[in-house]
Amino acid sequence: MSLQDRRTLQMVQALQTMQRQETSLTQQQPATLPTPNTSAQSAALVDSDDAGPGEPRLRHWVRETVLTVAALGGVVCLLSIAAAVFCDITLVMFRTGSMSPTIPAGAVAVVRAVPAAEVVVGDVVTVERPDALPVTHRVVRIDPNADGPAASRLLTLKGDANATADPAPYAVSGVRRVIVSQAHVGHWINRARSPIALGATTLLVGALVTWTFWPTAATAQPPARPGIRS
């Protein structure tokens, strides 16, 4: 065999060896694993947290209800204060039935302070009495008060359920006129103002707020973040 033939044979053997090595490396390379979809896992985790067991859902609903009721109560208090300060509007509770059946005993009326000069016959007004509680009756007669200031009036009042008018007219410069009334509300207000009702309400609200905002095992620990296993 000539020298040139030997060199040709060595080149062919070298090429065959390189091909065998490339084939072996290709077979040993691991298959590519699919990348986990972390966003889908996060969404699934959030969905599972939102769709928690019945107790967390109930606790969340009660908490939202308590906050909503408290907010509404605050708004009502603010509106009541604003009405009393800026519009001279207050409430009057009827303890007797002298204005029945129009305004029975136990009713509550919304009244507004007005000058006596604006009162007309037929209005139901509340007037102050020096040595007694205020009286709320219907105006049946209006006379000028010659012995008082120009804005003063002599009002003769009579209860709808009374057979006669009040014994003497009232000399007033201003009264509280009834705007609207609602029967039986006064009874509920009296019951709510009793010591037993106030104590029971305080205990109930305190227990409800404590149970609602007390941390649970689910809320005390932060949720674990999804990771990629090695």
Steps between C-alpha positions, in 0.01 A plus 500: 500500500637831392549798732212691343260210554599480866429870554161467332410205724601695816280795398200272444551336843528842668172615342327183612624550858367861507160386377480232771586759772231743377242222498592402858469862628159538335368186669632607843340854495186509731163587355382858557237523775202731447513818704233505768231761450548702819229751407243221471612361836467846658153544356399159629634590843306826506184324388538240772552774759195694385287188504590423861295298745170613639637658818731756334223593259256548788758702693563720196126555446443586867796739502373683193150516648628641830707764321207594276258532791753705697555729203125547451459572871774762480334663200164509681660660807674762287178580315308527828757738645503709181118516496487608864774763464424652160124436459377502864343158446455269801281211616208502741363187668130488594446337839125565520211458261371859506565528124342165409410372253714734286809449716445215750697434817840351425538686172806706405471827307759702309468867599665818378543830681305786334398852606155533651406743221521210248256277688147460362185350647507122459877459554617255764766676705711440810520788747714535811336542841685666789413253776409189305603283208447628144156441351423402141147584388318642200460876457133599507536877540768768453485846661751785512687546827455864595720466809791331322740568214378540143595141411307356793162329457233359728434142388198305617570126476282192524575131484309306234384252764404769754148639530614853581794724424790553738411719800693810386666622180878483471698821441788392275739653250604167352374141492597162361263398222435132426615403150425128501426232759521121520303283740653234733860613445515645850429158654802350324718794604396456865577129486838564340585755771439260787811386696445135409475578127805729510708241688395214273569707188846597627592139575363375169680763293825446690485122454412536132786743430748281692396186314503676163844659527674229705791362290468142382765247400441584134543874550782484756744326260591653163415283199789293362632607163508234227852394405676269254605166640856392433 
